[in-house]
Amino acid sequence: MREQVEQEAAQAAAAVGQLHDEGVTRALERAAELVGERAGTIAEANAADIEAATLDEGALDRLRLDNSRIAALREQLVQLAALPPLERDEDSWTLENGLRVSVRRIPIGAVGANFEARPNVAVDVAGQLLKSLNGAVLRTGGAALRTVTVLVDEVLRPALAAAGLPPEAVGLVRFPDREGARMLVSLPHVLPLVILRGSGETTAALAREAAGHGVRTLAHAEGGGVLYLGAAADPAKAETLVEASLDRLGVCNRLNLLLVDAAARVDVAPVLERLGIEVREPERIGHEWANDPEHIASVTVRTVASLDEAVALANRETSGLAAAIVTEDAGAAERFLESYRGTAAFWNATTRFTDGFALTGSPETGINVDRVPGPRGPVTYRDLYLRQFRVIGDGSQHR
């Protein structure tokens, strides 16, 4: 097994030098066409995955590729191909001694990606990495392996070949054993960066193991949106946004924690009851219940005394993915937006928009909630590069 993973990674890394913007654009365009041409094959593989799966309702929803989702895959590839290539020149200047300095964005190389049984992520991640001229080695949960294998072998790789690029630029861990994920984070010489998406504890364990091998990670582990109904919340807007935040339960950016100001004249209980959502007051708030089959259709509801208390809870007790305020008080909204430290802050809008495609027009590799410098929030091809200083002199400069 290890030999197969190392081989896929080595081939992806070797292919990086042959990638170029024009070729990748052609490959993404062809991939979109192939999704349409092979929609039946994709659907058949996905149906087999679903039939064999033993997953909860939320996980099955993430696994399922119906006709509309397959069509959405095609459309995302079309739109990704049409986006401008990553601008390679970041800045430039000339020093007093005559040295000309420029900052360039260069590819990382081959990048690993471990994600849950959600096959559309295979296309999202691979597309983003190719768009930034990086190679990809994908590893998915065993429940989605049939579907992802079809997407790699019958869509992405043929599209690369049709564009005159090495198909090995997209690799795949081809066995369902979870050991494949551990191997992916243990190859720093060929996979210096691994994107991790999945449940909190599993992803955290992989991130720790990666650190032990000297592999950097971009982790999308926990989620859950916060919605604060402020003292000046409009009741109609509050009801609309609660419902809009729960249109899908198996996604990371849906409503998880509902904070209601004690002074708010809003009653959202009828909305939650109509949607079949259980109201909970668990010991730990902010948990992404979508990863817990027993609590897939639940929302934590808390009454808070003030905006300050709401922000403190959102900052201290949740993953830091996203939080929204519903209010007609512009001053309160500004205080909330300035005080919340998560990756996305909203005013009178649902946290369901915390998504790379929704906010930037580009599918994401994941949403990074780390509180350190670097790509944060929805990570797209515009973030997947290394910074390189290039210096040109005339031979006379010295320290």
Beta strands, then each sheet from edge to edge (+ up, - down):
strand 1: 89-94
strand 2: 100-106
strand 3: 110-115
strand 4: 135-140
strand 5: 170-172
strand 6: 193-197
strand 7: 216-220
strand 8: 225-229
strand 9: 255-261
strand 10: 278-280
strand 11: 298-304
strand 12: 322-326
strand 13: 344-347
strand 14: 366-368
strand 15: 377-379
strand 16: 386-392
sheet 1: 1+ 2- 16+
sheet 2: 5+ 4+ 3+ 6+ 7+
sheet 3: 10+ 11+ 9+ 8+ 12+ 13+
sheet 4: 14+ 15-
end
